[in-house]
Amino acid sequence: MSATYKNRGFLIVLFLVCIGIATSFVPSSFVQGHGVSQRTQALPMGFMDGMQGFIKRFTTKANASHILIKGGAEAENKLEDLKEEIENSPVKFAEAAALYSACPSGRNGGNLGDFGPGQMVPEFDKVVFNDDVGVVHGPIKTQFGYHLILINERTE
């Protein structure tokens, strides 16, 4: 792809963002007094919500650790017991991950490194990008089994 096409795409996105920002500062009294319909008036804010979500996808990152145990109710019960032992201690979490996790990340204390929204299964993402940092969450059921999740860091 040539540089011209890349620049054109960037300029289009920049233009659309500028339109959304500019229209969000126009007073509603001005818009209503100049015959703009409710439908047209709502478009910029919906656009901006969409742009915020789009931009957030590329700027939001998290770092989390997990302990995966495969199985059903017995796996869930084991993780509940581990959660009580670990409390919210990152050191105890890493030790438990090394001993019990079925994921290769267990060798690294369960640390999955940095990742963005949509890179993990939805159940995992929901916890990592919405719940409290520095707290052990779970057990969380996914297609892989049950997890305890420790959110180490999140930037938005």
C-alpha positions as CSV (number, residue, x, y, z in Angstrom):
1,M,0.0,0.0,0.0
2,S,1.5,3.4,-1.0
3,A,2.0,6.2,1.5
4,T,-0.7,8.3,-0.3
5,Y,-3.4,5.8,0.6
6,K,-2.2,5.5,4.2
7,N,-2.1,9.3,4.5
8,R,-5.5,9.7,2.9
9,G,-7.0,7.2,5.4
10,F,-5.4,9.1,8.3
11,L,-6.7,12.4,7.0
12,I,-10.3,11.0,6.7
13,V,-10.3,9.8,10.3
14,L,-8.8,13.1,11.5
15,F,-11.5,15.0,9.5
16,L,-14.3,12.9,11.0
17,V,-12.9,13.3,14.5
18,C,-12.7,17.1,14.0
19,I,-16.3,17.3,12.8
20,G,-17.4,15.3,15.8
21,I,-15.5,17.5,18.2
22,A,-16.6,20.7,16.5
23,T,-20.3,19.8,16.5
24,S,-20.2,18.7,20.1
25,F,-19.4,22.3,21.1
26,V,-22.3,23.9,19.2
27,P,-24.9,25.0,21.7
28,S,-28.2,23.1,21.4
29,S,-30.1,26.5,21.4
30,F,-28.3,27.4,18.2
31,V,-29.0,24.0,16.6
32,Q,-32.7,24.1,17.5
33,G,-33.1,27.7,16.4
34,H,-31.7,26.9,12.9
35,G,-34.0,24.0,12.0
36,V,-31.7,21.1,12.6
37,S,-33.8,18.0,13.4
38,Q,-33.4,15.9,16.6
39,R,-32.1,13.0,14.5
40,T,-29.3,15.1,12.9
41,Q,-28.5,16.7,16.3
42,A,-28.0,13.2,17.8
43,L,-25.6,12.0,15.2
44,P,-22.4,13.8,16.4
45,M,-22.6,12.4,19.9
46,G,-23.3,8.9,18.6
47,F,-20.3,9.3,16.3
48,M,-18.1,10.5,19.2
49,D,-19.2,7.6,21.3
50,G,-18.1,5.3,18.5
51,M,-14.9,7.1,18.0
52,Q,-14.1,7.0,21.7
53,G,-14.7,3.2,21.7
54,F,-12.5,2.9,18.6
55,I,-9.7,4.9,20.1
56,K,-10.0,3.2,23.5
57,R,-9.4,-0.1,21.9
58,F,-6.0,1.0,20.8
59,T,-5.0,3.0,23.9
60,T,-6.4,0.8,26.8
61,K,-3.9,-1.9,27.9
62,A,-3.9,-4.3,30.9
63,N,-1.4,-6.6,32.5
64,A,-2.9,-9.5,34.3
65,S,-1.9,-12.9,35.8
66,H,-4.2,-15.9,36.1
67,I,-4.4,-19.4,37.4
68,L,-6.2,-21.9,35.2
69,I,-7.6,-25.1,36.4
70,K,-9.4,-27.3,33.9
71,G,-12.6,-29.2,35.0
72,G,-16.0,-28.5,36.5
73,A,-17.2,-28.0,40.0
74,E,-14.0,-29.5,41.5
75,A,-11.9,-26.9,39.7
76,E,-14.1,-24.1,40.8
77,N,-14.0,-25.3,44.4
78,K,-10.2,-25.6,44.3
79,L,-9.9,-22.0,43.0
80,E,-12.2,-20.7,45.7
81,D,-9.9,-22.3,48.3
82,L,-6.8,-20.9,46.7
83,K,-8.4,-17.4,46.5
84,E,-8.9,-17.5,50.3
85,E,-5.2,-18.5,50.8
86,I,-3.9,-15.9,48.3
87,E,-6.0,-13.0,49.5
88,N,-4.8,-10.2,47.3
89,S,-1.0,-11.0,47.6
90,P,0.8,-10.9,44.2
91,V,3.6,-13.1,45.7
92,K,1.2,-15.8,46.9
93,F,-0.7,-15.6,43.6
94,A,2.5,-16.2,41.6
95,E,3.4,-19.1,43.9
96,A,0.0,-20.7,43.5
97,A,0.1,-20.2,39.7
98,A,3.4,-22.0,39.5
99,L,2.0,-24.9,41.5
100,Y,-1.5,-25.3,40.2
101,S,-2.1,-23.5,36.8
102,A,-2.7,-25.7,33.7
103,C,-1.5,-22.7,31.6
104,P,2.2,-22.4,30.5
105,S,2.1,-18.9,32.0
106,G,2.2,-20.6,35.4
107,R,6.0,-20.8,35.0
108,N,5.9,-17.0,35.1
109,G,3.7,-16.7,38.1
110,G,0.6,-16.7,35.8
111,N,1.6,-13.4,34.1
112,L,0.1,-13.0,30.7
113,G,1.9,-9.8,29.9
114,D,0.3,-6.7,28.4
115,F,-2.8,-7.0,26.2
116,G,-5.7,-4.9,24.9
117,P,-9.4,-5.4,24.7
118,G,-10.5,-8.2,22.5
119,Q,-7.3,-10.2,22.8
120,M,-8.6,-12.6,25.4
121,V,-11.9,-14.5,25.6
122,P,-14.9,-12.2,26.4
123,E,-15.3,-13.5,30.0
124,F,-11.7,-12.7,30.8
125,D,-11.9,-9.3,29.1
126,K,-15.0,-8.3,31.0
127,V,-13.1,-8.8,34.3
128,V,-9.8,-7.4,33.3
129,F,-11.1,-4.2,31.8
130,N,-13.9,-3.4,34.3
131,D,-13.0,-4.7,37.7
132,D,-10.6,-3.4,40.4
133,V,-6.9,-3.5,39.9
134,G,-4.7,-5.3,42.5
135,V,-7.6,-7.6,43.5
136,V,-8.0,-11.4,42.8
137,H,-11.2,-12.0,40.9
138,G,-12.9,-15.3,40.3
139,P,-13.4,-18.1,39.8
140,I,-14.3,-17.1,36.2
141,K,-15.5,-19.8,33.9
142,T,-14.3,-19.8,30.2
143,Q,-14.1,-22.3,27.5
144,F,-10.7,-23.3,28.9
145,G,-11.7,-24.0,32.5
146,Y,-11.9,-21.9,35.6
147,H,-9.6,-19.0,36.3
148,L,-8.5,-16.7,39.1
149,I,-7.4,-13.4,37.7
150,L,-5.2,-10.8,39.3
151,I,-5.2,-7.5,37.4
152,N,-1.7,-6.1,37.9
153,E,-2.1,-2.9,35.9
154,R,-4.5,-1.2,33.6
155,T,-4.0,2.0,31.5
156,E,-6.9,3.8,29.8
